[in-house]
Amino acid sequence: MNTLISALLGHQPEGATFLETPDRARITYGDLTRRVAQTHGHLQAAGVGPGDRVLCQIEKSPEGLVLYLATVAAGAVFVPLNTGYTGAEIDYFLGDADPALLILDDAKQSAQSLAEARGVAVAIPADLVKDGAEPAPVPRKADDLAAILYTSGTTGRSKGAMLTHENLLSNAQVLRDLWQFTDTDTLLHALPIFHTHGLFVATNIMLLAGGRMVFLPGFDIDALARHMPDCTAMMGVPTFYTRMLGDARFSQKSLAHMRLLVSGSAPLLADAHAEFEAQMGQAILERYGMTETNMITSNPYDGPRRAGTVGFPLPGVEMRISAPDEQGIGVVEVKGPNVTPGYWQNAEKTAESFTDDGWFITGDLGQVAADGYLSIVGRQKDLVISGGFNIYPKEVEVEIDALPGVVESAVYGLPDPDLGEVVAAAVVLEPSADLDEATIVASLADKLARFKIPRRVRILSELPRNTMGKVQKTQLRADG
């Protein structure tokens, strides 16, 4: 038995709709099962076997979901890559993941050359998602790997969070039940599918529930307004909801049929939560998770969805606050079937991320109220979360510091009402350097994904430091 595929596919009515695109193209559950089996056959023919990694960097499409499921059906490990990653970043993933196959859209010629130089086979979706043999899913156990998601690292090198069949399945089953998804639901899907929120949370829940998805290519406020009347639920990032607040097409009347609006991947400002409820008559359900853990907590489906909090630990998930201070603030640590076994080929980082008694250290600072609601009040490290994407400052600093004329830099996050945070940088230059904000930003364009590039660059004579020489990013954030 293939643990994940056996649970996700094959139990829904063949003629029931799984997915519709904006142009009304329709995929039934029967279509999906056949396409997954056929693509599994093409992956096998391409040399993909159990345990092999399959890297995939393609624009959002139904074929992306088929490739995910087919990879798991083949017993292999799905590794989705952000579509904004540059050639230099992809080359690192090729070396680290050592994949059997890289799947690309037709246009990604530079990435194809990098793969070929490393001896990695390359395929395009059209060659894999077509008629062919339909082998049975390869047997896989609960603790076998199903996916690796790369997340930025404090050293500037991305690390691959390993996710097992049990990690993904247990989390989806709990959330399906907790959020009361059934086959009568239609989910408005406007999230990317290289990220745990859109790929594993949204998709796996709907497959388990046997529901339907309206599958948008990305976030577009006009598309949301057009398709929301056909849906019962939506999962989004705070940006979705802040944009809706400024649009007259969204109101208590137009949202009256929506039973659930979920927000995650970045903090939702308490003021935005309250304003949305006042205007729309809907209390957004905010939850908390990480790439390494899937979802950890959720505000209740039935019960107060408290602004500024992320609710309670999910059933089966244990959570504790480590070394709390006098205000009860400490590092959030978790344990449960949702938690990664560690990082791909990185035993040192894996060891650092778990306590001696087996709890995963999230690095987030949390505080639990007397009635059990968790609030995330900060981060142990200077992670920037912009539009739901994680950006570690060190990764950006390395590239800025490498520019001719730069002495040093410090990268940090600034609050943004739309994206949650945006990246900012303070840069110290050599006296003779002829650099300004525009030049520095332009120099990063081919080195970093767009979402990692600073929105603001300040040129300073020196970086603020404490008596121990540590850069004071708190002061930089306060100064803007």
N, C-alpha and C positions, 0 to 999 in steps of 0.2 A: 504494500500500500504506500502511495505517495501522500504523506500526512496532509500537506497543505492543499494539493490539487484535489484529493479525494473529498475534502471538506468544502472547497470553493465551487467545484463544478460537478454537474451531473445529477443534481437533486431538484433542479428547477424544471418547470414545463418547457419543452423544447420551443414552443411557439411564443412564449412570453418574451416581451421586449427587454433586452438588457441595456441597450444604449441607442440613443438617437443623437445625430449631429445637427447643427443649426440648419442645414439644408434638408433636414428630415430623412436623411439616410438612416436606415434602421438595421440593427443587429439583434437577432433573437438569441436566447440562451443556447438553442440548438446550433445556430451559426457559430457562436463563440466556441462551443465545445469542439466542433469540427475544425475550425481555424486553428485552435490551439494544438490539436492533435497533428494536423498537417504541418504546422510550423515546427513542432517538435521533430517531425520526420526530417525536415530540411536542416534543422540544427544538427541532428545526428549525422546526416550526410556530409555536413561541413566539418565533421570531426569533433563535435562537442559531446563530451561524455560526463558521467556523474562526477561532481566536484569541480568541474572546470568553471572558470569565470567567463562570463559573457558581458563585455562592456557595451553600453548602448547610449549613443548621443544622437537623438533625433528630436525633431519638433513634436509637440504634443499631437497625438492622433490615436484613433482606436487601435491602430497597428501596434502602438507602444504597449498597450495593455495585453494584446495577444502575445507579443514578444516576451513580456514579463512572465506570463503564465506558462508559455511554451518552454521557456528556459527552466523553470521550476519543474515542469512535467518531465523534462529530459534529465532531471537529477542534478542539473547544473546550478550555478550561483549567479543571480542577476545583479548587475552593477550599473545602475542608471547614472548618467553624468549630466550635470547642469548644462543646458544648451548654450550658456554664456561662456563656458570655459574656452580659453585660448589654446593654441597649439602647444605652447610650452607646458601648460597645465595638463593637457591630455597626455603628453609624452611622459610626464611623471606617473600618471595612473597606469599607463601601459607597462611601465617598468615595475611598479609596485604590485599591481594585481596579477601580472603575468597571465593575461587572458588567452583563451583558445580562439576567441573571435571578437572583433570590434564591429558593431553595427552602426552605420552612418547614413545620413541623408545623402543624396547624390552630390550636393554642393560642397561637402566637406573634404575637398581635395588635399588640403594641407595635413589634416589628421590622417588621411589614408596613407600619405607618404611616410608619416611618422610610424604608423603601424607596420607598413611593409619593411621599413628599415630595421624594425625589431623582430621581424619574422612572424608577425601576427596577421592572421587571415582577416580580410575585411569583407563585409556583405552589406547590401542595402535591403531595406525592408521588403521591397517588391519581390526580391528573389527568395524570401523566406516565407512570406504570407501569401501563399498561393496553393492551388490544388496539389495533392500528393498523397503519399502513404500516411496512415493514421496509427502510429504505434501507441501501445498502452503506456501510461505514465510509468516512469522508472521508480521502483520502490525506494522510499526515503523515510528515515525515522524522524522523530520529533526533534532530536538534537542535531540533525544534519543542517548544514547551512542552506538557506534559501536566497539570501541576498547579502550584499555588502553596500553600505552607503558611506561615501566619503564625506567627512566633515573636517573643517579647517582645524589646524593645530597651532598651538602657541609658539611652536618653533618655526612656523612658516611652512611646514610640510603637512599636507592633508593626511588624515589617518582613516582607515577603513573600518567602520563599525560593523561587526559580523552579526547577522540576524538569522536565527534558526527558524525552522518550520514552526516550532512551538512558540517562539517569540511573536511571530506575526499572527498565527492562528488564535492563540489565547487572547491577545489584545483585541482582535476584531470581534471575537465571540462575546467578550465582556461588554464592549461598546455597543454592539448590536442590541444586546438585551437592555443595557442601562439607558440607552437613548431611544429604545422602543421602535427600532426599524423593523418593518415588515414588507411583504411583497406588494403592499398597497402604496408604498412610498416612491416618489420620484425625486431624486437628488439633482440639484443644479450644480454641476461640476465645472468650476472655472479655475481650479488650482493646477499648478504644474504637476507632472507625474515623474519627475526625477527626485522628488522630495517625499518624505514619509507621510505627510499629511494627505497629499493628493493621490499617492500611489497605494499606500498600505491602509491608511485609515479609511478614506472614502471608498476606494474600490473594493477592498476586502469586505467591508461591512455590507455593501450593496450586494455583492455576490452571495454572501451568507444569508442575507435577508430575502434574496430573490427579487429585489426591487429593480427599478429602472433609473437610468441616468440620462440627463440632458448634458451632453459632453461638449463644452465650449472649448475652442482652441486656446483661450486665455481669458484674463480678466478684461472685460469691456463693459462699461456701465450701460451702454445702449443695449447690448446683448442681454445683460441681467434684467433690464426692464422688460425686454421683449419676451423672455422665456420664463421668468418667474411665475407668471400666472398658471403655467403648466406643472409647477413643482410643489412639493410639500416640505422640502428641507434644503438647506445650503450649508456647506462648510467653507469658511473663508478665513482670511487674515484681516487684521484691523482695518487695513486700507479699504477693503470692500465696504465696510460699514461706514467709515468716515466719508467716503464718496457718495454713498446712498443718502446720507444726511443732507447733503447739499443739492438734492435733486427732487423736484416736485413730483416726479413719477412714482416715488416711493412714499407711501402713507399708510395709516392704519387700515384704510379700506383696501388698498392694493396688496397689503401683506396679510390680510385677515386669514387667508387659506393656508399660510405657511405655519407648520407646527413646530419647526425647529431651525434655529440659526446658530451655528457653532462658530466660535472664533478661537484661533490658536496660532502657533508658530511665532508669535511676537506678543508683547503685552498690549492689552487693550486699555487705554486710559479710562479711569473711572468716570471722568466727566463725559467721555464719548458714550460709554455704556448707559449712563443715566439719560443723556440727551436722546439717544436712540430709542430707549424705552418710552420716554415721554412723547416723542413724535410718532413713533411707529406702533406703539402698543405691544411691542415684543421685547422680552428680556433676552438678550443674547446669552447663550451658554458658553462660558469661557472654560477652557480646559488647559492642561499643562502636560507637556511631554518633551522628549528629546529624541534625536536620531538614535541614540544608543539604547533607549528604553521604550520606544513607542510612547503611548500615553500613560501617564502616571496618576493624574488626578482629574476630576471633573466636577464642575458645579452640578447640582442635582437637576434631573429632568423634572421631577415633581418636587417642588420646594424652592426656597429663595435662591435665585442666581445672583450672588452678591458681587456688586461692582468692585473691582480692584482685587478680587480673590480668584483662585483657580479651584476652589472646592475641596473635595475630599479624595483620599486615595481610592483607586478603583478596587472592586472586589478582587481578592487574590493578590493585591499589591500591598506590600508593607512599606511604610515610610517613617523616617525619624529625622529629627533635627539634631545635628551633631554639634557638640560644644556650644550650646546657646549662651548668649551674653545676658546681661541683666534685663534686656527687653525681650528675651526669648528668641533672638535672631541667631541662626546658625546655618551651617551647610546642610542642604537637603540630601539625604542618603536614602536609597531605595533597594528593595529586594523583591523578586517575584519572577514568574514565568515570562514576563515581557522584557527582561533585562538581557542585554547582549552578553555573550560569553567572553567578549574582549575585542581587541583590535587586530586586524589582519596583519600577520607577520610583524607584530610589534609587542613582544612579551613584556618589555620594559614599561610601555605605556599602559598595558593591561594591568600589570601589577600595581602601578601608581593609582589606578582608577578604582580599586577595590580596597576596602578595609580588611584587616586581618580576619574579621569574622564574616566576610563575604558580602558586605553591603556595597552597592555602587555609589560612588561619590559624584554627584551631579555637578558640583561647582557653583550651583545657584544658592543664594542666601534666602532662606525662608523663615516665616514666622507663622505659627499656628495659633489661631484665636481660641478662646475658652470653649467655643462651640464647635471647634474642629476644622473650620475653614482655613486653608493654607493661602498665604499671600507670599508672592515672590517679591522680595524687596531690593534685590540687587544681585550682582554676580561676583563670585570669588575672584574671577579673572576678568579682564577687560573685554569680554566678548561684545561685539556690536551686532544687534539683530535689526536688519533693515528689510522691511517688506516680507518678513518671514525667513530671510536668508541669514545664516550665521557667518560673521566675518571676524576673524581674529586679527587684531591690530598688527601683530608681528609679521603676518604674511604680507601686509601692505607696506609696512616699514622697511622690510628687506628690499623691496623693489624701489622705494623712494631713495633709500640710502645708497643704492647702487648708481644713481644718476650722477653724472659728472657735476661737480660743484656743490653737492650736498654734503654737509658735515654730519648731520643726524636728523632724525625725525621722530615724532610721536603721533600715533594715530589713535583716535578715540571716537566715541559716538556723541552726537548731539540730538536732543529730542526733536521729533518731527511729527506733526499731527496726522500726517497721511501714512508714512512708512514706519512709524514708531521711533526709529532712529535713522540718522544718515551718518555716513563716514566723514570725518573731518581730520585734518592733519596740520600739525605745527612743524615747520621745517626751519632748520638753521643752515645758512649757506656760507660757503667760503667768501672772503671779502671780494674776490674778483669774479664771482659767479654772476652770470647774466641769465637768471631764471626768475620767472614769476609764476603766479598761480596757473595761468592758462598753459604755459609751457610744461610745467610739472604734470598737470592732468593729461595733456596730450601725449606725454612720454610714457604714460602708463597704459595707454589704450591697447597695445598689443601684448601686454604682459599680465594683465589681470582682467577677470570678468568685469563687465560694466558695473554690476552692483557693488563691487569692492572698491571702485575708484572714488576718491574723496570728492564730496560735493563742495567742500570748502577747504582751502589751503591758506594758512597764515604763515607769513615769513617773520620769524623772530630772531633776535640777536642771540638768545640763549633759551634753553628749555627750563622751566621752573623745577627745582629739585629740593628735596629735604636734606637734612644734615648728613644723611647716609648716602646721598647721591642719587636717590631714586627719583625718577621723573614723576611729578605730581599731576597726574591726569585729571584729578578732581578739580584742580585749579584751571587747567586748560578748558574743561567742560564749562566751568563757571564763567570763564571769560568769553565763551562762545567760539 
